[in-house]
Amino acid sequence: MLWYLFKRILQLIPVFLGATLLVYFLVFMLPGDPLAALCGEKGCTPGVAAALTEKYHLDDPFLVQYVNYLGGLFTGDLGVNFSGREIGSILENAFPVTARLAIEALVFEGIFGVIFGLYAGLKRGKLFDSTVLVISLIVIAIPIFVLAFMLQFFVGVRLGLAKPTVSGTAGWGELILPAVVLGLVSFAYVLRLTRTSVAENANADYVRTATAKGLTRGRVIRVHILRNSMIPVATFLGADLGALMGGAVVTEGIFNVPGIGSQLYKALTLGDAPTVVSIVSIMVLIFCVANLLVDLLYAWLDPRIRYA
Amino acid sequence: MRFSRISTFASVAAISVLALSGCGGGTAGGGETDSSAIITADSVEPQNPLVPTNTSENGGGVVVGSIFSGLIAYDEDGKPQNDLADSIDSDDNQNWTIKIKKDKKFTNGEPVTAQSFVDSWNYGAAVKNAQSGANFFSPIEGYDDVSKEGSEEDKMSGLQVVDDNTFTVKLKSPQSDFNLRLGYSAYVPMPESAFKDMKAFGENPVGYGPYKMAKEGAWQHNTQIDLVKNDDYDGPQKAKNGGVTFKLYQNPDTAYQDLLANNLDVLQQIPTSALGNYKDDLGDRSLDEPYAGNQTIAIPYYLKNWSGEAGKLRRQALSMAIDRDEVIKVILNGTRKPATDMTAPVLEGYKDDVKNSENTKFDKDKAKELWEQAEKIQPYDTSEKFTVAYNADAGGHKKWVDAVTNQIKNNLGIEAEGKSYSTFKEVRTDATSGKLTGAVRSGWLGDYPSLYNFMEPTYTKGANSNDSKYDNPEFEKKLDEGLQAKDKNAANKAFQEADSMLLEDLPAIPLWYQQANMGWSESVSNVKASWNGTPMYFDVEKSS
């Protein structure tokens, strides 16, 4: 088990290097000159343009820029973005906010998705099941920004139950509405996955055995049906963490959450490679770790799975 | 927190019920005006540290404009009023003597002296500091030495301190509107402490103005910037409220939602998506006023079809083939005013009927006729399709570009379409490097209220924003004539003539003048738009 863990962590290194190289290259290849963005609508004088080019090393070839960036990274210096701010301090401020948002969304979709899915799966074909299926289909079909604007307008503006935007501190309470929006589509998927999986396992031989053994209905459902149905759901949730962080770009924009989404978007439009790479690499790392956790979870969910 | 956790079920149900019943909420404000109440206003994260000479975009501009006052301030109509200046005099428009008021202090207690101005201007001009506003110091003698690539110099020979309250400015050549420029934010003074550590200063700027930063770290990045009233400010823009909190939005639609929920007091510009219904939403809590800005389509001269004598005729034909009223009415909800020249209406000296302004009037038949004439000189090369480039990442340009190109297509019978670039950066790269394959959306937002400012940066040879690469010595001579003029009227007359020359050649096709569409909440009043379209925050009154 420990050896397996060690191997997996070792794998993170090439993944990290590959991801940073690829992302840096892609940003570098984006059309347009970052200088044009830096100079803005009204342009800069040739002298200023030259000074900015030197300051941000815009003239260096790709590999030189990348190696410089990596060098800085290993000494703990991520450099500055195009506004002259330390990228490190930007990440320090923005990441916890996005993390709170993603965790809330994950908890929301995980808990509610599993509960609704379990109930629907046990009562399949009944009214609740059909209703839930139809509604989840609708939710999946509607683009996330439409859902966001709808909920923002009705819950935030019309009903006044929550503020339409999040304040600077972006505490757990304020993030509930954006998190629900962010997790809504995945919630529908989790629900459907759980339902299908539960419906399948409910007819399995070991469930019949367990029931015949005289176990209570509750224990059969919790330990035998639900736990065995969790494997596809756990896989989905693990992979979804990455999607949530990506989806946060849209949701954060609409609810004005000061997370990494807006930073990433701005850096991309400016062609600010160091900032984009720093943000994306952390997302990649989180994604890898989440998947590792899911893999470890398999062994706990299904004792037949062993790692060596 | 008044938020109750709602299951998806309940919220979906609630939404459908609400949608059907059209249920509305909202609280009424009212009460006495409270001069210590803090207003909230929308803005975006400033692109650069808040150094006045390095702030050229709106996000930083509104903050810098609130905490730094210069020699003069512009009133609602763009008329200059003395602020820090006691007098600004010149006999020849080339040698200026500037006296400043005595005993003014920056908000950290340092005195505002003639030296503060000279140091700030030198700092802004020196290329080693790479300030985006450097260009504003280019008329001053000695600018060329400090702005040369790689120059380490940082003292312009044209600036001399006479005593604590007087300094002189020697320009390279006479500039009749030099005094009018001095209200632009690049010309404000910075305290001595700024130059010791500009990086720290950019985070926590200190100036002399209607407001000051609320405290160390009042700029909470990407979230908000807190300003409070500067009680020691004694000028024409004294604040009638206790401060401004700029909430930094990522998305203009979001700010509008906040305004509807009375969660935001002043909204600078109603987002495009709400232009159709904001009057219903806000009623008399909105305004719609022209400001010093315009929208044009610049057509580069390096395109084969659009140069020479035939090109000129085609440009005129194109301009007459656009029904500006129609586009404004249908696409822009009537929120713009058709342009009849290259400048903007709120400026002193603006005339809506300068010579050749008929080239901006819709006339399908005349357009066709001019086009035919051009055909005789040089046939239109159909392999070079007419496109109008725009950036799709902001601003909602697609709709009007499509409408305008459609009109061109229908009225002139040529292929015309919009060309979308995914980012602003890409359009600007092609435009500045002269690699456009068609026309580009362009325009100007005034830095200071002068006709000259609308023509020099956009249509003179080698200027930063000359997208069409227009080069006309006659026109530049006319501009110079205006700059050298002895009095304002003579200057404006020369500028009008220069304007007419542009309207004949049409390096860019003027489309419309911009209008400020502001909205405000139920708790504030007295919201006005300044000459350049930003709210005059200091005048806003909030009730408790």
Interface residues (C-beta under 8 A of the other chain):
Chain A: P31 G32 D33 P34 L35 A36 A37 C39 G40 E41 K42 G43 C44 T45 P46 G47 V48 A50 A51 L52 K55 F82 S83 G84 R85 I90 N93 A94 F112 I135 V139 F149 M150 L151 Q152 F153 F154 V155 G156 V157 R158 L159 G160 L161 A162 K163 P164 T165 S167 G168 G173 E174 I176 L177 V180 L184 F187 E252 G253 I254 F255 N256 P258 G261 S262 Q263 Y265 K266 T269 L270 G271
Chain B: M1 R2 F3 S4 R5 I6 S7 T8 F9 S11 V12 A14 I15 L18 A19 C23 G24 G25 G26 T27 E45 P46 Q47 N48 P49 S56 E57 V127 K128 N129 A130 Q131 S132 A134 N135 S138 S147 K148 E149 G150 S151 K199 G202 Q220 H221 N222 T223 Q224 K247 L248 Y249 Q250 N251 D253 T254 A255 Q257 D258 L260 A261 N263 D393 Y421 T423 F424 K425 E426 V427 R428 T429 T432 S433 L445 P457 N464 S465
